[in-house]
């Protein structure tokens, strides 16, 4: 008999949890990607006008990179309190912080109004965005993973992962619609604020859905066990961060290695491609953007399929297909783009994102299954977000520098292949986690811990 802590919830309940996580992650990624698009379109003129156009663009992208730097800090703080207080409370806080910062950007006075204070305030709000996003991912995927049963955990936990392509589609779609309906002057004067202010409406919707779900039953049971241990031996529970570094340091390194190819390939395929297609393949930015938009829709569709496959064959085989596939695809990827054909460009980006989805889809369940419950938020978040600073943040910059220095896509392909080799090594060193019971993972072992039947009655009734 399944214990109450690990028994599958009612389908409607699980779908509501999935919807809450998906809507939240979509909004968070919408806000994050919206800033990147605005940085390229208008922020260089509105917040850094004293610089020449190129320097202004670089400075606006520097504030974009600041968001990546804040993500590990958010992972540490949200992970700590998420493991102490629960997943739901911290997810509500992250949504409020991200949405509030994005809405405030829409109200922010420009350099023409308040001078140098404008870019400073913009940078502060970007830090808040990055901080919130660093805490969002771990909580969203854990809330789903800990509500669902092991048989379909990969499928259900992959749905919050679709928030990234959904957020990108939403942000790019809103901006494209506004730029098509408004003149350049109107968009630069006030139209750019509309997508940021829309975030307020999206946050209200997200909160309404997110507040309707209950806390993870696995976390509630683990909290009851911790309280029981404290009452019997009066031993203080270690901080989640300390416990992760002591018991799960190997899993943290594996998670960081697993993220290298996934993160780097994503930003090369979706961000750097806008540079390469326009400078080396003589395609328009709109053509490249359209290819990324269509491919992102396919990306959204295949992520749950890869997640479901990981439930059948395991997390490691699916992840390896993605890492090896991305490595093998890099040379054909650039060769197709060099044909300067929209069809070839679309094929290159779509296949690249399909392989990326094979890594991204099982990642949620895979990382959740590595860590014990009372340190799971910290462990998964640290492993995911610390690697983003070394992988995703500099990837477009490194790719651009390699193209400028060598005038060829070959070094960029080798760069992604090197990252894929690191990921393959990490996955080979990892243990298969598909059949683990999240309620019973012990530090270092993955064995069943305390029998849930021995818990107090209030913990069993969760």
Order of alpha helices (4+ residues) and beta strands (2+ residues): alpha-alpha-alpha-alpha-alpha-alpha-alpha-alpha-alpha-alpha-alpha-alpha-alpha-alpha-alpha-alpha-alpha-alpha-alpha
